Amino acid sequence: MTVRLTPRAGRAGIDGWSKQADGRDVLVARVTAAPVDGAANDALVRMLARALRIAPGRVAIVGGATARTKTVELEEVTDEEISAAFGDPSSA
């Protein structure tokens, strides 16, 4: 799953799906944590885990750790569970 993260936001939350220029669906998220020492990434992992009702250990940032656009791997999570938590990406 691809996530576009905004750190240092006024409030944390998931804003839904958006389309990138290349046509990929991207989940848009905001966290209040600063991008210092991985704090924003940790906040993102916790927020995604809470929304999906899974342990944070099952969420891993596997690409883009220092970029705003990140590749996130979700262990044993189905597309249906992602759609139930964040809405249908095809409606972006």
N, C-alpha and C positions, 0 to 999 in steps of 0.2 A: 504494500500500500504506500502511496506517496502522500506526504503531508507538507503543507506550506505553513511554517510556524512564524508567528510574530511574537518576539519576546518583549518584555517591558510594557505590556499592554495595560490599560486601565483596569481591565477585568479579564479573568480567564474564561475561556469557553471554546466551544466548537461552533464554527459559523456555517458548516455544511460543505457541500461539494462545489468545485469550480473546474473549469476546463483549462488546461495549459495550452500554449500555442501549438504544441505538437499533438493535441487531441487527447492527451491522457487526463483522467479524472484525478483531481487532487483534493484531499480533505484540508480545509482551511481551519487553523486552530490558533488561539492566542493564549499566552501564559503571562503572568505578572513577573515572573522571575527574569533576572538579567542573564544574558548569555556569557556568564563568567563561571569558569571551572565546571562547566556542564550542568549548571543549575537549571537552565531553560529546558535542556534535553530531559533531565530527570523529572521536571514538572510535567512535560509532555507525556512521558512514559506513564507516570502516575495517573494523569487525566484520562488517557486512552484506556488504561487498565480498569479504572473505575467505571467508565462509560460502558465497557464491554463486560464488566463483572467477572474479570479474570485477575489472576495474580500479576503484579508488575513484572515478575520474572519471566512471564510469557510474552512480554513486549520488548523488542530490541530495535534500536536504531542501527541499521546495517550500512547506511550510506548517507553522506551529507551531514555528518555530525557537527561541522562548523559552518554549514550553509543553512539558509532559511528553508530550502526544499530538501526534505529528508525522505529516505526510504526506510520504512518501518516494517519489520517482520513480526507477524502475530502467530504464535505457536498454537496450533490446533483450533483455529478460529475459522468458521465457514463464512462464505460470502453473505449468506442469509443473516448471520449474527452481526456482521458489519452493517448491512442494510438496516437491520432492526435498531441498532444503536445510533447510526449517523444518517439514516435516510438512504434513498436509492441514488447511487452515483449517476445513473443514466438521466436523472432529472436535472442535472447541472446545466 
